[in-house]
Amino acid sequence: MNLAGRVAVVTGGTSGIGAALVRGLADAGADIAAISRRKEQVDATATEVEALGRRAARVTADVSDRSSLETALAAIITALGPIDILVNCAGITKRTPTVEVSDQEWSSILETNLTGTWRACQVFGRHMLERGSGRIINIASLASFVGLFEVAAYTASKAGVAGLTRALAVEWGRRGVNVNAIAPGVYRTALNSELLDGTGRGKEFQLRTPLGRFGRVEELAGACVFLASDAASFVNGEVLVVDGGFLASGVNQ
């Protein structure tokens, strides 16, 4: 599971789960381009990667803008060399009763979570297919498997990410590009701590998790490094669930 000499691109890689995966990949030896829309966050993450002794590319891009991804691809190849690993972490959600969801809100969530993932797969995947090798790791969700209350757009988008992952695995696997996904359970981040600690929804999430706690974002790094490494050379089309047992849960008391 040594990634020394490999180049990884992580969309949405400057905060939350994405930043944790960047650190995990760098710890395993990969050089990193953590891309997002905000230059200051990209620069800060690159500095952290370099402090770990790895090379970093300072590149901004938006998964909703194909031209920015194509520009990023060229810049990363120039800075770091051919790209071996793509991790798609860019994502958004919003809780709204479904009858109140506007067309704009629906489209925005699907555009980022599903279409943005497809767009990045297409732009960076073409480069991998030309080289005959690569690893793509998408970020799915518990919502790829089960319905979550009042997040219909998010649920639809993440079910789509799981389907997209399988479709690309079938199409691209024989051409040397393995496509898999990670489905995180409930992880504590700066954005959701208030929800997890102070609401019935948070209590239900914890009750449904047999380990009895929320995940730490760094606990996702091992799954990502595994799927990016030679240890997963025959893993293709898999949605690897890292959820503390949430999806296995029935009655917990």
Disulfide bonds with the S-S distance in Angstrom:
none
